[in-house]
Amino acid sequence: MDAPPLPSERRRELAALRSRAYGPDADINGDADALARLIELEDLARADGAPDVARARAESAPTHELRAGTDRETATAVVTDESSTASEVTAPRAGWRRVPLWAYILCTLALGIIIGAMVPSLFSPHPVTTLQQVPIEGKPLDFQMYGVRAASPVRYESFHDLEVWSARTTQGSTCIVVANDAGEWVATGCAPEPLTPSADVMFYEGMRPIDGLDLPDGSVLRFVLREDVMEIWIAETAQPA
């Protein structure tokens, strides 16, 4: 025996609940009682088999999945169509519009300061290599030969065929001495704190060649001591045409 048709007041109630569930201003998700009532009336409408214009519209509208737990009061409606995804995407954008203008200005200024600090370091010159300290083997370099009263000499890695040394003087300065493989001093330089000690080798015509290092006349090979590391800098002059 077929179930009796829904009374007119229940059909109106069902239409109102469907509007809350499937309409453009759907709000039934926050009303568990209304959702449970909608499920109950939907079951009765299906048993009745009456034509349902609202159902046809709902099928062409965004899809909703109705999930009911053991208790109908805890039933929830989960929107699974693309429109829900779009609303989730557009919601954060609205939040961006609430950010005050001064925050954008501060971010822009901070970014400019960071870029301004990074750019010079990217294009500033850098040493061609650095020399580390090494143990002294054999007799240390005689700093007093040229009137430098030095104590605790320090040896660094060789640069081509050049020996590189540093030492503190009795006056409190730090000296750099560069010697060739024949034991001849090629360059020296001393400086007290807070200056950074350095020594320059100037290339000129007729000078004793440095093995593996052929630079134009007027070029400079600079040794700079920074803490425990010896930096090597090279500045070449233009080649003659």
PEBELMO-V883745 format. One record per helix or strand. SS is the DSSP state (h for helix, s for strand). FROM is the first residue (numbers start at 0). LEN is the number of residues. If there is no record, write none. Layout:
BEGIN
ss=SS from=FROM len=LEN
ss=SS from=FROM len=LEN
END
This chain:
BEGIN
ss=h from=7 len=15
ss=h from=27 len=3
ss=h from=31 len=17
ss=h from=52 len=8
ss=s from=63 len=4
ss=h from=71 len=3
ss=s from=75 len=4
ss=h from=81 len=16
ss=h from=100 len=23
ss=s from=128 len=3
ss=s from=132 len=2
ss=h from=142 len=4
ss=s from=149 len=10
ss=s from=161 len=8
ss=s from=173 len=6
ss=s from=184 len=7
ss=s from=197 len=5
ss=s from=209 len=1
ss=s from=212 len=1
ss=s from=219 len=7
ss=s from=228 len=7
END
